[in-house]
Amino acid sequence: MNTEFVNITAENLFNEHLCCIIRSRKPHQGVDAKRQWLSERLQEGHVFRKLNDKAAVFIEYAPLETAWVPIVGENFYYIYCLWVNGASNKGKGYGKALMEYCLADAKEKGKSGICMLGAKKQKSWLSNQSFAKKFGFSVVDTTENGYELLALSFDGTTPKFAQNVKTQKIDREELTIYYDMQCPYIWQRIEMVKQLCGEKNVSVSFFPVDTLKKAKELPCVFNNWAVFYKGVFETVNLLDAASFERILKK
């Protein structure tokens, strides 16, 4: 069993395999965009730690102050992703090892705790919050539509959703998507949604979240993607054909 992990750094960023998109053997624009995004975030303290293998086993986290999410708090880490994907990788303790690394890193750096985005009903593009709760994470803030902020506090302080998160509405009726390039799949899904909208003659607007300020001021929860329709926030899940159809029927 491979137990070696490696952290992405400015020196190895363009040579290491980005395990969150392992099916692509050809050059991929989503991966290129992810590398560029990471190159700017690493200098802000962003951590990408992965199994030293071509497997979807990794964790990504950052200081909350510079994390591109509309969550506020002092001296916390924010976990974007914690994934152990594939049957051959399950049950080997990889998830535990990655979470324990994040916890140890936070304590070593004197952080107040760690937080992550969750939901009352698990979302397919969010890390498993039931796993996080085994380490002591608990819900510290909520939205009316069932999203939750989970946190593990070391000193009794807690982060919270920014006040603008509670809005969950915009002044646009058409399908509207906010995104950044933190996930390699985003470029792929944007192209797919454009194609589906063209086939259905549906209007769509895409808004890149390309600064920290824009991320902190979003009118909804956000991990790297947010969908609105008829002015109302729908989901943080990256759309596929089925979810696209479900939203349009509302």
Secondary structure, DSSP 8 states (H G I E B T S, - for coil): ----EEE--TTTTTTS--GGGTT--S--HHHHHHHHHHHHHGGGT-EEEEESSSSSEEEEEEEGGGSSSSEE-SSEEEEEEEEE-SGGGTTSSHHHHHHHHHHHHHHHTT-SEEEEEEESS--TTS--HHHHHTTT-EEEEE-TTSEEEEEEESSS---EE-GGGGT-B-S--SEEEEE-SSSTHHHHHHHHHHHHHHHHT--EEEEE--SHHHHHT-SS--SSEEEEETTEEEESS---HHHHHHHHT-
